[in-house]
């Protein structure tokens, strides 16, 4: 949520930012926010003046009573004031609700490094890491490989749960767990505290950690309860700090978590395809940070590098892509996606996303920092260390052999009890 003080002191900057995001229909919201802020302040002042008048009348009543004077008129006037205050506060509350909705709709100020573009087709490749292998045999996709090895059952999952679910077993399921353990260990060595979080959150938390579009199209709601399944552990990691004040000496807060994640994927292509690429349920190791504003861009780079290091260690070719202004979520200051190489499709696909939300998410959540100079709103960041379903796609396809067996990345061998290759199970 954008800072109203920024809107009031530099409305032109906010309007230019809206134009850079190709959301010209939101331009009137800037002036409307300024107008509403002024109206709310006037109402608050009016209520404050009435309280002062009530206190003054109370003194007069006491003095008049002591002097033996008639206080009926003053008393009648004093009794009218609480109703007047209540009406004013109700009006202010109604305006404040509209004001908050407007502030939430105005996009966060984008970082100077964000490429200007209308949609995902104008995202910018920053760099490639690692070189794709050359294969001299007909490649299989990850689903064909997992099924032919006997370690995945997508058809049974479609029967029991519907499209977008899967059964993994044996060595491929163990490989999934190896990825989780490897990523957690990596995060801990980088100074991130490991946290076990709830997988269900209340509506007020979800609405403040996820944007409205995601809440409608991605988040599962539990029927007849004010509870939602998390789409990422970022939701519960950062949601934990809602309406809290953090002592400055505790910054930066760096937390990581593994969780099951759940997404509706409304309108997404790929759910009709068998496999692990796009699913309703998946495993992810996520990280968040809360920090001083001046430290956020350094942390942003550090977080990206952790994901890159994980995929380097797995020996998977990757690339970094800067998300352009039109494709950037409204809460985000800047975002970089990490993409892995698919030799089967001969293209890169997203395996992780790193975002700096500057102070927009913290303001929306009511997170403050207490410092010797006063309180301020911190910056928040989040990043995917690894989404294991996507990582499995990359490993199976990049590490396949002609006979359909899979080479286990060297860094995962200790997590696979010394096994170096996944082969078809002999009955």
N, C-alpha and C positions, 0 to 999 in steps of 0.2 A: 504494500500500500504506500502510495507516494506521500511525501511530507507536505502538508498544507502550507507551511512556511516557505517552502521552495516555490510552490505555485504562486503565492502572493508576492514574493520578492522578485521572481523571474518567470512570469507567465509565458514569455516568448520562448524561453528555453524549453519549457514543457510542451508548448505547441509544436515547436520544431521537432522535438523528439517523437511526438505523435505522428507527424508527417513522415519521419524516417521509418516508422513502423507501418506506413501505408494504412493508417486508421483515421483518415480525415473526418469520418463521421463522429469521432470523439472530440473534435476541436471545441465545440460549444461547452463541453463539460468543464473546461478550465475556468471560463468566466462564471459558469453556474456554481462551481465549487467556491470561488471567491465571494460571490453574492450570498450563498448559504452560510458561509463562515461568518460573514458580517451580521446576517440576520440572527444567527444563533447567539452570537456575542451580545447583541442588543437585548435579546430576551433574557440572557443570563444576568446582564447588568440590571435589567428591569426587576427581575426576581430578587436580586441582591439589594436593590434600593428599597423594595417592599419589606424585606426582612429588617433593614435598618430602621424603616419607618415604624414597623411593629415594635421593635425594641424601644424606640423613642416614646411611642404611645404608652407602652407598659410603664415606663418611668413616670410619665405624666399622670397615669392612673393612680400609681402608688402615692405620688406627691399630693394629688387632689384628695385622695382618701384620707391622708394624714391631716390635710387642711379642712376636712369635713365638707368638701365641695361635691356637687353632683357629677358622677362619672359616666352616666348613661350614654351620652352622645359619643364620648371618646371610646367607651367600651364597645359600642355598636360598630364604630369604624374599625377598631382593632380586630373584631371578629370576622369582618369581611376579608381581611388580608390573606389568611391561609388559603381560602378558595381561589383568590386571585393568583397567588403564587402557584397553586396546583395547576391551574389552567395554563399559565405561562410555561411551566415545566413540561407539561404534556405536549404543548405546541413545540417546544424546543427539542423534546425527545423525538417527535415525529420528523422534524427537520434534520436532526442529527442522524437518524436512520438513513434518510435519503442522501445526506452528505457523505456518510461512510460508504454507501454503495457507489457514489460517484468517484470518490478517492480510490476505491478498489478497482474501478473500471479504467482509470487513467494508468497507462503503462509506466513501469519503472524507467528511469533514465538509463539509456544504453551506454556501455563503455565505448570509448573512442576507437577501440580495436575491432568492434563489431562491423562486419561487412554490411553495406546497405543493399538490400535485395527484397523482392516481394515474397518469395517462397523458397522451399527447400532446394529448388533447382539452382538457386543463386548462393547456396552455401559455398564456403571457400576452403579448398584443401590447403592445409598448412605444411604438412610434411609426411613422408612415408618412412616407416621403420621396418627394416627387414625386407628380403627379396622373396617373392613367391617361387615355389619349387616348380620344376618342369617334370611332368609325368609322361611316361611312354606307354600308358595303357588307358583303357576306357574308364573314366572316373565314375564312381557311384556317389549319390548324395548321402547325407548323413543318416536319413531315415532308412534307406536301402541297406546301408552298412550295418546299422544297429540291429535291424530285423534279421538280416542274413546271418549275423553272429548269434542270434537267438537271445539278445539281451534287451529288446524293446518290444512292446506290444501296444501299438497305436489303435488297432481295431477293437480290442477288448475295452480300452479306455473310452472309445467312442460309444460303445454299447452301455457301459456303466455310468458314464458321466457326460458324454457328448463330445463334439469336436473341440479341440484345443486342450485336451488332457492326454496323459500318457502313463504307461507303466514302464519303469526301468528296472532291470534286475541284473544280478551277477556282476561281472567286471565293469560294465558301463555304469551301473548304479554306484559301484564303488569308486569309479573314476569321478563321478559327480561329487561324492563325499570328499574325495582327495582334493578336488578343486576348492571346495569350501574351506577345508582345514588349511591348505596352502595359503589361500587369500587371507584368512584370519591371522595366521602367523605373520604374514607380511605386514598387515595393518598394525599389529601390536609392536613389531620392531620399528615401525615409523612413529610410534608414540601415541597411537590411538587406543583409547580405553575400550575394551570389549564389553558390550551391554546386551543383555537379553531383554527384549521389549515385548509389550502386548501386540497381538496380531489384530486386535479390534480396538477401534477408537470411537469416542463420542462424536456426534455430528458437529458440535461447535469447534472441535479440534480439527477435524477433517476439512471443514469449510475454510479454515484459516491456513492450513498447510498446503492444500491443493487448490489450483484455480478452478473456477466454476465449470469450465469445459471438461476438465479431467474428472471432476466430481460427478458430472452427468454421464460421461461416456466411458469412464474407466473404473470407478469405485463401486464395489458391491455393497448394497445396504442389507442389513438383517431385518427381515419383516417384523413389524410391530415392536421394534426396539430401536432406541436411538444409538445404534452401533453400526460401524462400517468396517469391512475387511480392508486392511492396509494394502496399497499397491506397491509399497516399498517401505523398508524399515526407517527411511528418512522421515516418514510421517510421524512415527512414534518417537524417534530419537529427538527431533526438533520440537515436536508437540509437547514433550515432557516439560519444556521450559515456558509454556504458555502463562502469561501474566505473572512472571517472576522477575525479580531484580537480582542480577548477578554481581558480586563484588569484583571490581576490576582486576584484582590480583589473581583471580581464577582463570582469566583469559590467557591464551586461547583455550576454549573447550574443544577437544578433539575426540569424537566418539565413533565407534564402528559397531556394526551388528550384522549377524546372519539372520535371515528370516525367509519363510515361505512368503511369497507375494501373490496377490490375486488381482486380476484385471479383466474387465468385461470386454475390452477391445471392440467397442461399438464402432462400426463403420470401417474397421481395419481389414485390409486384404491379407491373405495368408492363412487364415484359420481353416480354410477349406483344404489346405495342403497338409499332407501327413508329415508329422515331425515335431521338432523342438523349437523351430525358429520363432513362431508366434503362438503363445499358449495362454490359457486363462490362469494357470498356476505355475509358478517357477521359483527357483532358489536364487537368492542374491545376497552378496556381502556389500553393504553400503557404508558410506562414511559421511559425517557432517562436521562442520566447524562453526563455532561462534567466536568472533574476534573483534579487535579494535578495527575501525574502518581503514586505518592506514596499513594494516597488515593483510587485508583480504586478497589483494591481487597476487601477493607472494604465495599465500596459502593456495590460491586458485591454481597457480603453476605447479606447486608441490603435489597437489591432489591428482592433477592430470598425469604427472610423472609416475605416481604409484601404479595407476592402471597400466600405463605403457610398460613399466618394469615387469608387471605381472605377465603380460602377454609376450614380452621379450623373453622372459624366463621359460615360458611355454613354447618358445620358438615359433610363434604365429606371426606372420607378416601383418602389420597394422598401418593405419594412417590416422592423422588428426584432421578434423574438419571444424572450422569455425562456423557457427550457426549465424545466418544473416538476420538482419533486423526484422523482416517480415515473418520469419519462421520462429523467432524467439518468443517464448512465453512472456506474458505481460509482467510477471513478477521478477523476471530475470534481468540482470545487469549485463551479463555475457554468458556464453555457453560454448563449450567445445565437446564434440562427440569423438569417441574412439571407435574406429571401425576395423574389423578383421577381414582378411582375404578369404574368399570362397573360390577355390580352384574349380569347383563344379560349375558355378555360375560365371566365373571369370570376372568377378566384381567384389567390391568391399561391402560389408554390412555392419550395422551398428552393434557394438557389444558393450558400450558404456557411455555415460554422459556426465560431464562435469559442469556445474553451474555456480556462478557467483550471483547472489540475489541482493547484494549490497544491504541496505537497511530496510528494504520493502517487506520482506517476510517477517523480520523481527518486529517491525512496527505493527503489522497485521496481527501478530500473536501477542503483542503487549509485552515483549521482552525488553528489559532495560538493563543498563550497567550502572552501578554506583561507583563513582570515582571521587577523589578529594575535591575536584573542581565542580562536581555536580553529576546529575544523571544524563545519560545519552543512550541512543539506540545503536546497538552493535550491528555488525554485518554477519550474515549467515551464508554458508556454502554447503553444497552437497555433491557427492560423486559416487559413481558405481565403481567399486573395486572389481567386482566380477558378477555377471549374471551367468550362472553355470550352464543353463540350457544353451545360450548363445555360444559360450566357450566350448561346450561339447560339440556343437555343429562345426566350429573351426577346427578342433582337434581331430575329430573323425575324418573330416574331408581332407585336411592338410597332411595327416599322418597315415593315410591308408596305403596299403600295399596291394599288389596285383591280385593276391589270393584273398583279399577282403579283410585281412588282419589289420590291426591298428598298433602303431608304435606309441608306447606311453612316453610322454615328455619326461626327460631325465629328472626334472625337479619334483615330479609327482611319484617317482618310483618308491621313495621311502614311505609315502602315504598309501601305496598299493602293495605293501608287504613284500617289496623287492621284485614284483612282477614287472617285466619290461615290454610285454606285448599282449594285446588282447586277441585271442583266437577263438574260433567257434568251439563251443562246449561239446565235448564228446559224450554222447548219451551213456 
